[in-house]
Amino acid sequence: MSINQLVLLKYCTCILIIRLYNVTMTESLDIKSRLFEALSKPLAIIVNNLLDIGEELGVSVYVVGGAVRDVLISGDIKDLDISVEDSGALVVAELVARLDAKVIDSSPFGTFKLEIAGSLLDIVNSRSETYEKPGALPTVSPGNISEDLQRRDFTINAIAIRLTPDPIILFDPIGGIADIDGKLIRVLHEASFQDDATRMFRAVRYEQRLNFTLDVTTEGLLTSSCDYLNTVSGDRLRNEFELIFEEEKATEILLRASKLGLLQSCYKGISSFSSLESRFSSLEYLSWDRDHSFYYALLAYDMNDEEVSDFASRFNIPNSESELARQVVRIQNLRSSWNSQTLPSEVYNSMRGFMLRAVELVCKTTINEQGYVLLNYYLSYSQHIKPELSASDLIAMGFQEGPMLGKAHRQLTDAVVDGVITTKQEQISFIMSLLG
């Protein structure tokens, strides 16, 4: 049975269940109580006002998307999306009047973003969407709640809670509740990833965040649609990367995305699954925060200088977030020339211009034993070394200010770093030998 036939069967079955057993479903799930238990106090005030506004205007108002999913899974709502059949602008106007809501964004498609007492609220007119070609923005037209849910990415996000008209009920025309119970991520139709390839990243994010599993058919559609990521702009892909970086399970999500072929389909130079897995394991106990630059550096770890620049350009990554990747690649280039004859002072002089984070990242992930020993010595010891004799001391001993003074002090530092001299008297003797 194809996925379209399966979705149609679920759709018809769920409509029948809703029509025949709506009261039973509502009572068994007690959705009104669960909704208000999941709402923060500010969000509860907003929902109570939406209940009044919907009844007074005689319009159908629904909570949709991730908020409904989270009510059913975890009982914790972080944000609220509202869909209104036909009259979104009227509902927004009432919220502005009653709660001093501020409209901070809107679009011709009837979408509104509001800020109410510190809480953000998205309100849309229920609509349908069609895609002229893969990667294109959708063509939007007015629709009812069923059509609005049909445009969603996954069945678990295609459930609504109808606030008005009374009573408050669940509306699940596509079978999202069954997939929540089965812990499955399932697309709504076979062309879903072609319509919007970024859904592939969302699928993996939800799978790992919720401890769900990709439905077998959905996983097959995903792996066969990876090439459609080429239709997505660099900015949109960067946004998907950074949404992953912000996740609590960012490592797991990136590894899963790599194993499915998503990362390498975005840019062929991105490190392979085995490379990423090894490096994440090596960095498990890293002491500093895993910010965006950290993840970009790991994705770009196996690139050369030119590829890193191209990678940053492809995704419009700011210099502040791509510089770590550039430095990691350059350190690796330097490290590749080191051998058993390499002196600690050579490493000391070549590493001084790099961020410590870059040096530490390469040190912890290198599989070259000599490279690890030299970098670890720099990080733990030689970077902190300062000769006991200062430039002023050298002048007092007979050096003139100028290039020769700087050269002599560098030679002194190198000798200390390499362990050739260890005491202040030895340093004095070393300088006197340079003076001849």
Secondary structure, DSSP 8 states (H G I E B T S, - for coil): --HHHHHHHHHHHHHHHHHHHHHHHHHHHTHHHHHHHHS-HHHHHHHHHHHHHHHHHT--EEEETHHHHHHHHTS--S-EEEEESS-HHHHHHHHHHHH--EEEEEETTTEEEEEETTEEEEEEE-EEEE-SSTT---EEEE--HHHHHHTSSBGGG--EEEEESSS-EEE-TT-HHHHHHTTEE-BSSTTHHHH-TTHHHHHHHHHHHHT-EE-HHHHHHHHTSGGGGGGS-HHHHHHHHHHHHTSTTHHHHHHHHHHTTHHHHH-TTS--HHHHHHHHHHTTT-SS---HHHHHHHHTTT--HHHHHHHHHHTT--HHHHHHHHHHHHHHHHHTT--TT--HHHHHHHHTTS-HHHHHHHHHH---HHHHHHHHHHHHTGGG---SS-HHHHHHTT--SSHHHHHHHHHHHHHHHTTS--SHHHHHHHHHHHH-
